[in-house]
Amino acid sequence: MNALVVYESLWGNTAAIAHAIAEGIGPNTRVAHTGEIDPAEAATVDLLVVGAPVHAFGLPTSGTKASVATRRVAPGDLEPELDQPPVRDWLARIQSGTGIAAAFDTRVRGPLGRGGASKIEKLLESKGFRVAHVSQGFLIANEKNPKSAASMLREGEIERARQWGAELAVLAL
Ligand SMILES: Cc1cc2nc3c(=O)[nH]c(=O)nc-3n(C[C@H](O)[C@H](O)[C@H](O)COP(=O)(O)O)c2cc1C
């Protein structure tokens, strides 16, 4: 099975979840951020998984990223990575696909933050992908003062992501 996990991530949390999902899907699963993988590749895979952080109840935009760029980074805090193309732009550039797809996001709240993954799902469906599994939101403990990405993800979320990846792999067989 040919699987690809694509993400956008400012402080590394969505990246860490993406890597755990890829691990759960199985060996040889490619995992990359939106700046590392040509959108044309999406049409060639059996399973496409796409994720992003929730920003303002939806997907990151140039506006939400600009607001982050103006925040002062205190000594010892992580610098946000602001150069990755927004996931919505990456999705807009993929060709129609017929494979199976799934969406995830990372967020600080529960249902209030639902906007990210559900928007990715809609964009995937608009390109012809079959969304095969209910999308997942993975929780962040505190994004206000990030010292390290690992300390931000709530306990158990990496394992849950790995497990979800394994479930996706079964659906895509
Ligand atoms: C500008 C901005 C807006 C955000 N809005 C929301 C929100 O509406 N709901 C939510 O649950 N989390 C929100 N968050 C928290 C992010 O989801 C959190 O920073 C993200 O999951 C961290 O993932 P990353 O390290 O991959 O960037 C927001 C964060 C930023 C920077």
The ligand as a Tripos MOL2 file, in Angstrom:
@<TRIPOS>MOLECULE
LIG
   31    33     1     0     0
SMALL
NO_CHARGES

@<TRIPOS>ATOM
      1 C1         -3.6710   32.0460   15.6000 C.3       1 LIG1
      2 C2         -4.1120   30.8020   16.3300 C.ar      1 LIG1
      3 C3         -5.4730   30.5030   16.4540 C.ar      1 LIG1
      4 C4         -5.8860   29.3350   17.1360 C.ar      1 LIG1
      5 N1         -7.2210   29.0500   17.2220 N.ar      1 LIG1
      6 C5         -7.6210   27.8850   17.8230 C.ar      1 LIG1
      7 C6         -9.0120   27.5210   17.8790 C.ar      1 LIG1
      8 O1         -9.8910   28.1970   17.3380 O.2       1 LIG1
      9 N2         -9.3510   26.3750   18.5240 N.ar      1 LIG1
     10 C7         -8.4100   25.5670   19.0980 C.ar      1 LIG1
     11 O2         -8.7920   24.5410   19.6560 O.2       1 LIG1
     12 N3         -7.0800   25.8650   19.0620 N.ar      1 LIG1
     13 C8         -6.6690   27.0140   18.4460 C.ar      1 LIG1
     14 N4         -5.3320   27.3350   18.3930 N.ar      1 LIG1
     15 C9         -4.3310   26.4230   18.9780 C.3       1 LIG1
     16 C10        -3.6890   25.5800   17.8890 C.3       1 LIG1
     17 O3         -4.5750   24.6050   17.4420 O.3       1 LIG1
     18 C11        -2.3510   25.0030   18.3690 C.3       1 LIG1
     19 O4         -1.4440   26.0830   18.3610 O.3       1 LIG1
     20 C12        -1.8520   23.9250   17.4400 C.3       1 LIG1
     21 O5         -2.6010   22.7620   17.5820 O.3       1 LIG1
     22 C13        -0.3980   23.6250   17.6480 C.3       1 LIG1
     23 O6          0.0170   22.7690   16.5990 O.3       1 LIG1
     24 P1          1.3910   23.0050   15.8130 P.3       1 LIG1
     25 O7          2.4780   22.9280   16.8280 O.co2     1 LIG1
     26 O8          1.4670   21.8880   14.8320 O.co2     1 LIG1
     27 O9          1.3180   24.3340   15.1310 O.co2     1 LIG1
     28 C14        -4.9120   28.4850   17.7230 C.ar      1 LIG1
     29 C15        -3.5420   28.8000   17.5950 C.ar      1 LIG1
     30 C16        -3.1430   29.9340   16.9060 C.ar      1 LIG1
     31 C17        -1.6650   30.2150   16.7720 C.3       1 LIG1
@<TRIPOS>BOND
     1     1     2 1
     2     2     3 ar
     3     2    30 ar
     4     3     4 ar
     5     4     5 ar
     6     4    28 ar
     7     5     6 ar
     8     6     7 ar
     9     6    13 1
    10     7     8 2
    11     7     9 ar
    12     9    10 ar
    13    10    11 2
    14    10    12 ar
    15    12    13 ar
    16    13    14 ar
    17    14    15 1
    18    14    28 ar
    19    15    16 1
    20    16    17 1
    21    16    18 1
    22    18    19 1
    23    18    20 1
    24    20    21 1
    25    20    22 1
    26    22    23 1
    27    23    24 1
    28    24    25 2
    29    24    26 1
    30    24    27 1
    31    28    29 ar
    32    29    30 ar
    33    30    31 1
@<TRIPOS>SUBSTRUCTURE
     1 LIG1         1 GROUP 0 **** ****
